[in-house]
Amino acid sequence: MFGSIHNFTAIINPPQAAILAIGGTRNELSTDAQPVSRFTVTLCYDARAISGSSAHLFLNHLSKSLSDPEFMLLEPVNDNSLNFDFTKLL
């Protein structure tokens, strides 16, 4: 997103089961008073097709992947909270 839109809620269109909305960046100060760019991610999903726990695991995995790009290149981690089987969404 560009301009003044920082977050929004996307609408799921059939036959989709979920949609990921990514808002524009905004500048904030971190806890150590350093400027950082942040953005908002919103996951809208159909609870009839995807469980809340699966959506939560997906967002945790996405967050870890975006905050540490090397995470995507490494061997799978034994931490079950980060090992998400994306085929379960199909």
N, C-alpha and C positions, 0 to 999 in steps of 0.2 A: 504494500500500500504506500501511496505517496501523499504528501500533504498533511492535513490536520487529523486524519482518521488514525487513531492509535489502536482501537480494537473494535470488533464487530462480531455478530453472530451470523453464521452462514446457515442457509436453509438446505436440508437434505432433500434431494430430488429422487423419486423412485427410479430405478431399483437400487440406489445407493443405500448403504447401511451407515455410513459416517462421512463427515467432511471436516477438514482441518482448515480453520481460518487463521491467517497470520496477519497481524496488524503492523502498522508502520513503526519505525524505530523512534525512540525518544532518549534524550540524554538525561542521566541521573547521576548522583554522587553515590559511590560505594561506601561501605562502612569505614574505609580508611580515607575518605574524602577525595577519592580519585574519580574523574569523570568516566562513565561507562555508558555504552549504548545498550538499550534493552528493547525488547518487543514482546507483544502479547500473543499467545497462541491459544485458540479456543477450539476444542474438539466437540462437535455436535454429533451425537450418535443415536441410533434407534435401539432402545433397550430391549426390544424384542429379538434383535439379531446379535447384539454385542453386550456382554455383561459389563457392569460397572467396574469390576476388578480387572477385566481385560483392557478396558479403556484406560484405567489408571496405570497398568503396566506399560501400555503403549506410550503414554505421556512421559512416564519415568525414563523409558528407553530413549525417547526423542530428546528429552532434556539432557540426558547424559551424553548422547551423540553430538548435540550441538555445542555443549560446553567443553567437550574434550574430543576433537575430531580424530585423534589417534585411537580412541575407543572403537571406532568403526573398522580400523585396520587390524586390530589385535585379535588373538584367538578368543573364543567365547569365554566369558567369565563364569565362575561357579556360583555367583550371586544370583539366586532365583528371582530377585526383584528386578534384575536387569536383563535376564535371558527371557526374551519374549518370542514366542512362536507365532509369527505373523500368519501362518497358514490356518490358525484357529479362527481367524476372522473371515475366512472364505466359506 
